[in-house]
Each structure stands twice: as C-alpha cells, then as structure tokens.
Amino acid sequence: MSLMKNNENKIDIYYNQLPEDTRIFLDKAITTIIEKKRKGGKVMVITGSGPNIHEGVTTLIAELMEKGIIDAVSTSSAVVAHELGGTLDKVRRIDGIKLGVSRSILPRGNIFEITQMPDELLDTISKEMPIDLDLIKRGNAMEGDIIIKAAGNMAYPMGLRTERISREILYMARTYGLPFEVVAGWGADPHTMLGVGFRKNLPVIVSVPQLIGGGSVGLSVGDSISISERCMRISQMIESCDILIESAIALTQEIHDGPFETYTGHGIWSSWDGYPTTRLENKVLIRIDLDPNLQKAWEFERNNSMIQSAINKGLPKTKLTGIPFRMEMSGFARLESSLPIIGDIGIIWPIIAWRVANALDIELDFLSHPQETYEGKEMREWIVNTIRPFDRNEMLKHSLERGK
C-alpha cells in the first residue's frame, strides 16, 4: 500500500524531532527488544484506548503480532469495542433534537451521529437487527460534519450493533467457558489485535482497571470470566514475556501492583498459599508516556532511591517527591530495568516498529504514522476503508467447527 513508501526517510524525520533524552531511552529500548527477540524472547504490550486507536498504534500492534514481534497484549474494553466496530469509521455529526431524538438521552451538545457505511454492510447488519433506515436517510440529508473517529461507539447504527453483538458474544463465551476476547477474535478483522490473537493463538486480554469502557462491551467482557481468572491470565502473560511495553495507559495495577506479582506487587500471600505468581525482577519494562513526572520519578529512584525509601518508611510518595504520583509510577521507578520514553506514541511506535523489523529482517505490510501528518491522514482513511466490523457469520462458523 502507499503507506509503505519512503518509510526510512520518514522514520529519520520523526526520530530527529525527539529531544535528546527521549532518543537515548528509545535507542536503548529498541536495542533491548532486538537482542531479546534474537534470543527467542517474548514481548508483551499493555495498551490503553484513545490515542492508541487514533494514532494507528493498535493496528500497528496487530501487524507486529502477525509478524512475530509482539507475543501478548493486555488492552482495554474500549479498544475491544472499537475493534468490533472496525477500529475507525466515518460518522456524520448532526443536531439530534432536529432529527427527533429525545434530548434526555443525547450526550452533551445534543449531537447525534450516523455511521457512514457502504450499502452492503448496512444490508448485512439489517439482517441481524431492526434498523431505522428512515432515520439514517433523514440524518444523512441534514447539515453536519463528517469526521473519522473510533468505531463502534456512539454512532447509529454501528454503536448500537456493537452493544447488541457484545451480548451475543458474551453468551457464546460463557457457553464455551472462554474469555469474551477469544470469542470476539473468531469474527474480528485480521488487521485487529483480536483477530490476529485468534488466528495466531496469541493472548489478548482486557485488564481489570480498563474493564468498564465501550458501554455493554465492557460489561460483557467483565461478565465473561471472573476477576480472579482475568488477573491470573494476565499474570501468566507477564510471566511468559521478557519485555513489557506500556503504551499511553494510565492504570496498570496488574503489572506494577498485581495480586499475583511478587517483586513490586502484592503477590507474596498468593504464592504463600500455593498460587502461581509472576515476578518483574529481571524483566524489561518500557513505558511510553507524555507525562514528564514519570521520568522524574524514575530519576529520583536512580539518584537516591527516594521512592523505595518512602515505601520502607511507610511515607506517602507524593509528599516526599513533590510531584503528582500515579500508582504505576512506584513499581515502574523501582524496577531496575525500566525505561521511560517521554513522547508522543504516534511518533515513538513507528520508529520502534520500523527499526526492530529491519534489524530482524522482517518486512512490514503496515506502518502507522502520526495522525496529524499527511501519511497519518492517509493511514486513517486506509483503516476506515480496509478494517471491517465484527463478522457475526464468522463467529457462528467457528462455533459450529468447534462442535465437530
């Protein structure tokens, strides 16, 4: 595709835009990933939604899973919802009150959205559930902006379809005793993390702090397996991997402070009572974040063990360091092999992907770009036009094959 033209020059441009500190940490992270992969090591990515979707990062992660660079993913239920909807889609945003929708259910600003989709997709969805075609026709005839946004969310009918299909996926997941994410992978597009996870037998699991997102999708994900099983599955993913990469995510308790983690977390009593646990010691933890306080906390610990000292004395870390202190900063700063990369994931991820793939002689078929660039705009259009919403028939087909 045209997205893959002249990438070497673009990567050099992105890299040279970064501050020197960021380049130093980024270089070390890339070298570490290459060395570990050459030795047969595994990489796990812990990703949130928001910018990871809009910058094409989740699509890039799916590509890196396909090519054997990434081996496990922990994500959010919002990302699952978006991948069920096709990752990104185009919507027309109009005045919901003028359309005749009750103000009592409209979001702030009274905006109502209509999914812009091809007729064949609309016809497919119409066979799954009743659709008000007149509402769509009237909405598309109204004045409004057409934008690209995260798919399967607030737009009609794709948002409603995603909510309803999630309940069907949940029922099937509970019937087979599987996580929601596994069954969702049966019908997910091959360019999604869910889809690649199913086809390559790679774990893709929603983290506990990120369960309630994507409306009914989050509820269905949460209802599919118990909290304890979810935490144990994530613990086993961590245990199996050598490198963990956190990408634009705020809450990562299972990784830094988990019930089955014994080095920076609370896993001592789980291990004491005979449960399998994991240990971050000697694992490389890379965090891509825009918050400069992350690096400050990391430097405090490197310079005078300030974070560990506060813990040893039972003191609050925020007062001792004088910086706003997120929970995950504690475990991250204290882990000897952690690397803070302060920068925009839209810039950092394509650099990592391109340079790691080149070093490992892997040819990529997709590379993300910062969404504000020409290439980024082209990338977003490609995602809209290429990645399809969840295919219910594929899910049913796989379900029948399991029964044979």
C-alpha positions in Angstrom: 0.0 0.0 0.0 1.1 3.6 -0.4 1.6 3.9 3.4 4.8 1.9 3.0 6.6 4.3 0.6 9.7 6.2 1.7 9.4 5.0 5.3 13.1 5.2 6.1 13.2 9.0 5.5 10.0 9.5 7.5 11.3 7.5 10.4 14.5 9.6 10.4 12.4 12.8 10.4 10.3 11.5 13.4 13.4 10.4 15.3 15.2 13.8 14.8 12.2 15.6 16.2 12.6 14.0 19.6 14.5 15.5 22.5 17.9 14.0 23.2 16.8 12.3 26.4 14.0 10.6 24.6 16.2 9.4 21.8 18.7 7.9 24.4 15.9 5.9 26.1 14.3 5.0 22.8 17.6 3.7 21.3 18.2 1.5 24.4 14.6 0.2 24.2 15.0 -0.7 20.5 18.3 -2.4 21.1 16.9 -4.4 24.0 13.9 -5.6 22.0 16.1 -6.7 19.1 18.5 -8.5 21.4 15.7 -10.3 23.3 13.8 -11.3 20.1 17.0 -12.7 18.5 17.4 -14.9 21.6 13.8 -16.2 21.3 12.4 -13.8 23.9 8.8 -12.6 24.0 7.3 -9.1 24.1 4.0 -8.1 25.8 2.2 -4.8 25.1 -0.1 -3.1 27.6 -2.2 -0.6 25.8 -5.0 1.8 26.5 -7.5 3.2 24.0 -7.8 6.9 23.0 -4.5 7.8 21.2 -3.6 4.2 20.6 -6.6 3.9 18.3 -6.3 7.3 16.7 -2.6 7.1 16.0 -3.0 3.7 14.4 -1.0 2.1 17.2 -3.4 -0.8 17.8 -3.4 -1.6 14.1 0.4 -1.5 14.1 0.5 -3.8 17.2 -1.7 -6.2 15.3 0.8 -6.1 12.4 3.7 -6.7 14.8 1.7 -9.7 16.3 1.2 -11.1 12.8 5.0 -10.8 12.1 6.1 -12.4 15.3 7.5 -9.3 17.1 4.7 -9.0 19.7 3.6 -12.1 21.5 0.9 -10.9 24.0 -1.4 -7.9 24.5 -3.3 -6.5 27.5 -5.7 -3.8 26.5 -9.0 -2.0 27.4 -12.6 -2.9 26.8 -12.9 0.4 24.8 -10.3 -0.9 22.4 -12.2 -4.2 22.1 -15.4 -2.2 21.3 -13.6 -0.2 18.6 -12.1 -3.3 17.0 -15.6 -4.9 16.9 -16.7 -1.8 15.1 -13.8 -1.8 12.6 -11.3 0.3 14.6 -12.0 3.7 12.9 -15.1 4.8 11.0 -16.6 7.9 9.4 -19.7 9.4 11.0 -21.9 12.4 10.2 -22.5 14.5 13.3 -25.8 16.3 13.3 -28.3 18.0 15.7 -30.1 15.2 17.4 -33.0 17.3 18.5 -33.8 18.4 15.0 -33.6 14.7 14.0 -36.3 13.9 16.5 -34.2 12.1 19.2 -35.2 12.8 22.8 -32.8 15.3 24.5 -33.0 13.2 27.6 -30.7 10.5 26.0 -28.5 12.7 23.9 -24.9 13.4 25.1 -23.7 16.9 25.9 -24.2 19.2 22.9 -27.2 17.3 21.7 -25.1 15.7 18.9 -26.3 12.5 17.2 -24.0 10.6 14.9 -24.8 8.5 11.8 -22.3 5.8 10.7 -21.2 6.3 7.1 -21.1 2.8 5.7 -21.4 1.0 2.4 -24.8 -0.3 1.4 -23.6 -3.9 1.5 -22.6 -3.6 5.2 -25.8 -1.8 6.1 -27.7 -4.7 4.4 -25.7 -7.3 6.4 -26.5 -5.5 9.7 -30.1 -5.1 8.7 -30.4 -8.9 8.6 -29.1 -9.1 12.2 -31.3 -6.5 13.9 -34.1 -4.0 13.1 -32.6 -0.7 11.7 -34.5 2.5 11.2 -33.5 3.2 7.6 -35.6 6.3 7.5 -33.7 7.8 10.5 -30.4 7.1 8.7 -31.7 8.7 5.4 -33.0 11.8 7.2 -29.8 12.1 9.3 -27.6 11.9 6.2 -29.6 14.6 4.5 -29.1 17.0 7.3 -26.3 19.5 7.6 -23.4 18.2 9.7 -19.7 17.5 9.9 -18.3 14.2 8.7 -15.3 13.1 10.8 -13.2 10.0 11.4 -13.5 8.6 15.0 -13.1 5.5 17.0 -15.6 2.9 15.6 -18.5 1.1 17.2 -19.1 3.8 19.8 -21.9 6.5 19.7 -22.9 6.4 16.0 -26.1 4.8 14.7 -26.4 2.0 13.8 -22.8 0.7 14.4 -22.7 1.8 18.0 -26.0 0.0 18.8 -25.0 -3.0 16.8 -21.7 -3.3 18.7 -23.5 -3.2 22.0 -26.0 -5.8 21.0 -23.5 -8.1 19.4 -21.4 -8.0 22.5 -24.2 -9.7 24.5 -24.3 -12.4 21.9 -20.5 -12.9 22.1 -20.8 -13.0 25.9 -23.4 -15.8 25.8 -21.2 -17.8 23.5 -18.1 -17.1 25.6 -19.8 -18.3 28.7 -21.2 -21.4 26.9 -17.6 -22.4 25.9 -16.0 -21.2 29.2 -13.8 -18.7 27.3 -12.9 -15.0 27.8 -15.0 -12.6 25.7 -11.9 -11.6 23.9 -11.2 -15.1 22.5 -14.7 -15.4 21.0 -14.6 -11.9 19.7 -11.5 -12.9 17.9 -13.4 -15.5 15.9 -15.2 -12.8 13.9 -12.8 -9.9 14.2 -11.0 -8.4 11.2 -7.5 -9.9 10.6 -6.0 -6.4 11.0 -7.2 -6.1 14.6 -5.4 -7.3 17.7 -8.4 -9.5 18.5 -8.3 -11.1 15.0 -4.6 -11.7 15.0 -4.7 -13.0 18.5 -7.2 -15.7 17.5 -5.5 -16.7 14.2 -2.0 -16.8 15.8 -3.1 -18.2 19.1 -1.7 -15.2 21.0 -3.3 -13.9 24.2 -5.3 -10.6 24.1 -6.9 -9.8 27.4 -8.5 -6.7 28.9 -7.0 -5.5 32.1 -9.2 -5.2 35.2 -8.8 -1.4 35.6 -9.9 -1.0 32.0 -13.0 -3.2 32.1 -15.7 -0.6 32.1 -15.4 1.0 28.7 -17.3 0.7 25.4 -20.7 0.5 27.1 -22.2 -3.0 27.1 -18.9 -4.3 25.6 -17.1 -3.6 28.8 -19.8 -5.2 30.9 -19.8 -8.2 28.6 -16.0 -8.5 28.8 -16.2 -8.3 32.6 -19.0 -10.8 32.9 -17.3 -13.4 30.7 -14.7 -14.7 33.2 -14.1 -13.9 36.9 -11.8 -11.1 38.1 -9.5 -13.7 39.7 -9.2 -15.6 36.4 -8.6 -12.4 34.5 -5.8 -11.4 36.8 -4.3 -14.9 36.7 -4.3 -14.9 32.9 -2.5 -11.5 32.8 0.0 -12.7 35.4 0.7 -15.8 33.2 1.2 -13.5 30.2 3.7 -11.4 32.2 5.5 -14.5 33.3 5.9 -15.7 29.7 7.4 -12.5 28.4 10.8 -10.9 28.8 9.8 -7.3 27.8 6.7 -5.3 28.7 5.8 -2.2 26.7 3.2 0.2 28.2 1.6 2.5 25.6 -0.5 5.5 26.6 -2.2 3.9 29.5 -3.0 5.3 32.9 -3.9 2.3 35.1 -1.7 -0.8 35.1 -2.1 -2.2 38.6 -1.9 -5.9 37.5 1.6 -5.2 36.2 3.0 -2.9 38.9 1.0 -3.8 41.9 -0.8 -7.0 41.0 -2.3 -9.7 43.2 0.0 -12.3 41.6 3.2 -10.2 41.2 5.8 -10.7 43.9 8.6 -8.1 43.2 6.7 -4.7 43.2 3.2 -6.0 43.9 1.1 -7.9 46.5 1.7 -11.4 45.4 3.6 -12.7 48.4 0.5 -14.2 50.1 -0.8 -15.7 46.8 2.5 -17.5 46.4 2.5 -18.4 50.2 -0.9 -20.1 49.7 0.2 -22.0 46.6 -1.0 -19.9 43.7 1.3 -19.5 40.7 2.8 -16.0 40.6 5.0 -13.8 38.4 7.9 -11.6 39.2 9.0 -8.4 37.4 12.6 -8.8 38.6 14.9 -9.0 35.5 12.1 -8.2 33.1 12.5 -5.0 31.0 9.6 -2.6 31.4 9.3 0.1 28.8 6.7 2.9 29.2 5.8 5.3 26.5 4.1 8.3 28.2 3.6 12.0 27.7 3.9 12.8 31.5 7.4 14.1 32.3 6.7 13.2 36.0 7.2 9.6 35.0 10.9 10.3 34.2 11.3 12.5 37.2 10.1 9.6 39.5 12.5 7.3 37.6 15.4 9.7 38.1 14.5 10.2 41.8 14.9 6.5 42.4 18.1 6.2 40.3 19.7 9.2 42.1 18.9 8.4 45.7 16.4 5.6 46.0 13.8 8.1 47.1 10.7 6.0 46.1 11.9 2.9 47.8 12.9 4.9 50.8 9.4 6.3 51.1 8.0 2.8 50.9 10.5 1.5 53.5 9.5 4.3 55.9 5.7 4.0 55.2 5.6 7.5 53.9 3.4 8.9 51.1 5.5 9.2 47.9 3.7 12.3 46.6 4.8 14.5 49.5 8.3 13.1 49.5 8.9 13.7 45.8 6.8 16.8 45.4 5.3 15.5 42.1 1.8 14.2 41.3 2.3 10.5 41.7 0.3 7.9 39.8 0.1 4.4 41.2 2.1 2.8 38.4 5.0 5.2 38.9 6.0 3.4 42.1 6.6 0.0 40.6 8.0 1.4 37.4 10.5 3.7 39.0 11.8 1.0 41.4 12.2 -1.7 38.7 15.9 -1.7 37.9 15.4 -2.5 34.2 12.6 0.0 33.5 12.9 2.6 30.7 10.8 5.8 30.5 10.2 7.1 27.0 8.6 10.6 27.2 7.0 11.3 23.9 4.0 11.0 21.5 3.1 7.4 20.8 2.2 8.4 17.3 5.9 9.2 16.7 7.5 6.6 19.0 5.7 3.5 17.8 6.6 3.7 14.1 10.2 4.2 15.0 10.3 1.2 17.2 8.4 -1.0 14.7 10.4 0.0 11.7 13.9 -0.3 13.3 13.1 -3.6 15.1 11.6 -5.1 12.0 14.6 -4.0 9.8 17.1 -5.5 12.3 15.2 -8.8 12.4 14.8 -8.9 8.6 11.0 -8.7 8.8 9.1 -6.9 6.1 6.1 -4.9 7.4 2.9 -4.6 5.4 1.6 -1.8 7.6 3.2 1.1 9.5 1.4 3.8 11.5 2.2 7.5 11.2 1.4 10.5 13.5 -2.3 11.3 12.7 -1.6 15.0 12.0 0.8 14.2 9.1 -0.2 13.6 5.5 0.8 10.0 5.9 -1.2 9.8 9.2 -4.3 11.1 7.4 -3.8 8.6 4.6 -3.4 5.9 7.2 -6.6 6.8 9.0 -8.5 6.6 5.7 -6.9 3.3 5.0 -8.1 1.9 8.3 -11.7 3.2 7.7 -11.8 1.6 4.2 -10.0 -1.6 5.0 -10.7 -2.9 8.5 -14.2 -4.4 8.7 -16.5 -4.6 11.7 -17.0 -7.9 13.5 -18.4 -10.6 11.3 -21.1 -12.5 13.1 -21.3 -15.2 10.5 -17.6 -16.0 11.0 -18.2 -16.3 14.7 -21.1 -18.8 14.1 -19.0 -20.7 11.6 -16.2 -21.2 14.1 -18.6 -22.1 16.8 -20.0 -24.9 14.6 -16.5 -26.1 13.7 -15.6 -26.4 17.4 -18.6 -28.8 17.8 -17.4 -31.2 15.2 
